[in-house]
Every structure is written in structure tokens, then in C-alpha cells.
């Protein structure tokens, strides 16, 4: 399978859930985005490395990086290699001499390590097909909910741009509880856009 390189486009706080964050990865040669909901500690680990902060004592990911380097192991790349039941899976591809080996990892930890080693992050087409979204303005204007959702919640028919911020926040709670992270990312971006315009 061909690998698709990603970079970190955004790391944002959840609008409605104080302990949740989202890291949004984007295709380097494309418009699709891969939103992944992560915990607060994982978001902090990524943010600290992205901002090049130097904590007084090594954080867990710094300790792991120092351990790998002590034993002359290089993190070559991170691959988000699977998506099962809404959960992303990742592997750290490491090199020591002529040996290449892979280590299973939570995706948030893998991204935190990739930032520290300044190594590429990849995924596969089938994952972007399943969970990727296009978040540009033109695509957001065309976001509408499915017929099934409209029938079950007639008050939510139409495009998200027509909803009030209060309704968007309630809807965001609902889609997050349903673990529909693709739709949650679109709704969150619309809320952020509205709040920036105020």
C-alpha cells in the first residue's frame, strides 16, 4: 500500500468537553484532513514539543526519546495504520543499524514522538477514505446531514451554517457521544469560525 504523508494542521481544545482535544492532520499533497480526538495529557505532550518548550524534568515522551537515543535507535517514521470501530492505530517505525522494527502505539503517543524526532507521519488511503474530511470553505458550505439524521431530528435539517451556536454546541455533544469524529470536526470548526468573527 502506498503511504500518504500527513502534517499537523491544528491542535485545538474541544468546545464543549473540557477534557477532550482534537489533533487535525492534513495531507501534504491534498486537501483531506484527519481529525483525531485525544485526551488532555496527550494534547499537552504534542503542544510542548511543537512549541519547543523545555520542561524542568523530562516528560514521559521525552524520557522515551532519550531512551531510544541512548541505545542508538532512531524513530524513522510514524504510520497510522488502521482504524477499527472509530479507534485509530499507529506504529513507530524504528531503525537501529541495519535493523528496522515496528512498535505498536496509541496514535496520540505516536504523534507526540514524531514531533520530538521531527520524523514524518503517514497513513493509508483506506483510512483517509473512511475518516478523512475536506475542511475548506467550499466543502463546509456543502455540509448537510444525512436523510436518516434529518428524519430522526427534523429540527436539524439543512446545513450547519444555518444553525445557531447554541444548537451547534448541542449537536457537537451528540456526535461526540456517538463517536462521529468526522462530523464533530466540521461542527467544531464552524463554531470556532463564528466565535472568531464576533
Secondary structure, 3 states (H helix, E strand, C coil): CCEEEEEEEEEEECCCCCCEEEEEEEECCCCEEEEEEEEHHHHHHHHHHHCCCCCCCCCHHHHHHHHHHHCCCEEEEEEEEEEECCEEEEEEEEEECCEEEEEEEEHHHHHHHHHHHCCEEEEEHHHHHHHCEECCHHHHHCCECCHHHHHHCHHHCCEHHHCCHHHHHHHHHHHHHCCCHHHHHHHHHHHHHHHHHC
